[in-house]
Amino acid sequence: MLGFIYSTVIDPLLRNIRIYIPEFAEMKAGDRVLDVCCGTGDQAVHYAKRGIVATGIDLSPSMLKLAGKNKRKQGLRNVSFQIADAANLPFKDDFFDYASASFALHEKGRTVRDKIISEMKRVVKKEGALIFIDFQAPLPKNRFLYLIKAIEFIAGRNHFRYFKDYIEQGGLDEILKKNQLPEEKRDCLNNGLVAIIKTRNV
């Protein structure tokens, strides 16, 4: 059910953001990029379309099944998907040029958020970049606010609880500050609902 919602509703809504992320992050063909909590693999596929060597990880077999279908449909060889825990990544230190987390942190508890970021920092090369895309906090009060809350509620009780806690914590600004990730650049998308932040792995 959740996979169907993501592939038929969420992914189309996020298409413009997916396309923009590699341009915003200044990724180039040949870069190795990890997308954590990749879900349907849509972001990793958009990386691969630009010649980037993309890896997507997720804990959900059903989501990764959709990701595999997405890869085959596009006929891409430079993207791979595997089951893995974002809080315990199965990759060596300093392996990737970039790592991204798209709408993933707001789905986790605070301790897990910090572990995911710590692992992203570990597997990305020094002076490489970590890219975070998630909801602004506080959310702007516009007509899209109710749609977002409805989608988060439908995703399940724990999901909605973590979403509310993410907003209460202060969103990406507070999470990245806590994890000592210096911001390099940012943008605001989709009527102020979404923040995209590039940080440097120092």
C-alpha positions in Angstrom: 0.0 0.0 0.0 2.7 2.5 1.0 4.8 1.6 -2.0 1.8 2.2 -4.3 1.3 5.6 -2.7 4.9 6.6 -3.1 5.2 5.4 -6.7 1.9 6.8 -8.0 1.5 10.0 -5.8 4.7 11.0 -4.1 7.3 10.4 -6.8 5.4 12.4 -9.5 4.9 15.3 -7.0 8.7 15.3 -6.3 9.9 14.9 -9.9 11.1 18.5 -10.2 13.0 18.3 -6.9 14.6 15.0 -7.9 15.8 16.6 -11.2 17.1 19.7 -9.4 19.1 18.0 -6.6 22.2 16.8 -8.6 22.4 20.3 -10.3 22.1 22.1 -6.9 24.7 19.7 -5.3 27.1 20.2 -8.3 27.4 16.5 -8.9 29.1 15.4 -12.1 29.2 12.3 -14.2 31.4 9.6 -12.6 30.8 10.8 -9.0 29.8 8.0 -6.6 26.6 9.0 -4.8 24.8 7.1 -2.0 21.1 7.7 -1.5 20.0 6.5 1.9 16.4 5.4 2.6 15.9 5.4 -1.1 12.4 4.0 -1.2 11.3 3.5 -4.8 14.8 4.5 -6.0 13.5 7.5 -7.9 16.2 9.8 -6.7 19.0 7.3 -7.4 17.6 6.8 -10.9 17.7 10.5 -11.6 21.3 10.5 -10.5 22.1 7.7 -12.8 20.5 9.5 -15.8 23.2 12.1 -15.4 26.0 9.6 -15.6 26.5 9.5 -11.8 27.3 6.1 -10.3 24.4 5.8 -7.8 23.7 3.4 -5.0 20.4 3.3 -3.2 19.8 1.5 0.2 16.6 0.8 2.0 15.3 -1.7 4.6 12.0 -2.3 2.8 12.1 -5.3 0.3 8.8 -4.0 -1.3 10.3 -0.6 -1.9 13.5 -2.1 -3.4 11.4 -4.3 -5.6 9.9 -1.1 -7.0 13.4 0.4 -7.3 14.6 -2.5 -9.3 11.6 -2.2 -11.7 12.4 1.5 -12.0 16.0 0.7 -12.9 15.1 -1.9 -15.5 12.4 0.4 -17.0 15.1 3.1 -17.6 17.7 0.6 -18.8 20.3 1.9 -16.5 23.6 0.1 -15.6 25.1 2.7 -13.3 22.7 2.4 -10.4 22.3 -0.4 -7.9 20.0 -1.1 -4.9 20.5 -3.2 -1.8 18.9 -3.9 1.5 20.8 -2.0 4.2 20.2 -0.1 7.4 21.0 3.6 7.0 22.1 3.7 10.7 24.7 0.9 10.0 25.9 1.2 6.4 27.7 -1.7 4.8 30.3 0.5 3.1 33.9 1.3 3.9 35.0 4.7 5.1 35.5 7.6 2.6 33.9 5.6 -0.3 31.4 8.0 -1.8 31.8 11.5 -3.1 28.2 12.4 -2.0 25.4 11.0 0.2 21.9 12.2 0.1 18.8 11.8 2.3 15.6 12.8 0.7 12.6 13.1 3.0 14.1 10.4 5.3 15.0 12.1 8.5 11.5 13.2 9.4 10.5 9.5 9.3 12.9 8.5 12.1 13.3 9.1 15.8 16.0 11.5 17.1 18.6 8.9 18.0 18.2 7.1 14.6 18.5 10.5 12.8 21.8 11.1 14.4 23.1 7.6 13.7 22.1 8.0 10.0 24.0 11.3 9.7 27.0 9.8 11.5 27.1 6.9 9.0 26.7 9.2 6.0 29.6 11.3 7.3 31.7 8.1 7.7 31.2 6.7 4.2 31.6 10.1 2.4 35.1 11.3 1.6 36.6 14.2 3.6 35.6 17.4 1.8 32.8 15.5 0.1 29.2 16.7 0.5 26.1 15.5 2.3 22.8 16.6 0.8 19.6 16.8 2.8 16.1 17.4 1.4 13.2 17.6 3.9 10.3 19.6 5.1 10.9 23.2 6.4 10.3 23.7 10.1 8.1 25.3 11.0 6.0 24.4 7.9 4.5 27.5 6.1 0.8 27.8 6.5 -0.5 27.5 3.0 -2.9 25.2 1.1 -0.3 22.5 0.8 0.2 22.1 4.6 -3.0 20.0 5.0 -2.0 17.7 2.1 1.4 17.0 3.7 -0.2 16.3 7.1 -2.7 14.0 5.5 0.0 12.0 3.6 2.1 11.7 6.8 -0.9 10.6 8.8 -1.8 7.9 6.2 1.8 6.6 6.3 1.2 5.3 9.8 1.1 6.1 13.5 4.8 6.0 14.2 5.6 7.8 10.9 3.3 10.6 11.9 4.7 10.8 15.4 8.2 11.1 14.1 7.1 13.7 11.6 5.6 15.9 14.4 8.8 15.4 16.5 11.0 16.4 13.5 9.0 19.7 13.2 9.1 20.3 16.9 12.9 19.7 17.0 13.4 22.5 14.5 13.9 20.4 11.3 17.1 20.2 9.3 18.6 23.4 10.8 18.7 22.0 14.3 19.5 18.4 13.3 22.5 19.5 11.1 23.8 21.9 13.8 23.6 19.2 16.4 25.6 16.9 14.1 28.3 19.6 13.3 27.7 19.7 9.6 28.5 23.2 8.3 26.0 24.4 5.7 27.5 25.3 2.3 24.3 26.3 0.4 20.6 26.0 0.6 17.4 26.6 -1.4 13.7 26.6 -0.6 11.4 24.8 -2.9 7.7 24.0 -3.4 6.1 27.2 -2.0 8.4 27.1 1.0 7.5 23.6 2.1 10.9 22.0 1.3 14.4 22.8 2.3 17.4 21.5 0.4 20.8 21.9 2.1 24.3 21.0 1.0 26.8 20.5 3.8 30.5 19.8 3.6 32.0 16.7 5.3 34.8 18.2 7.3 
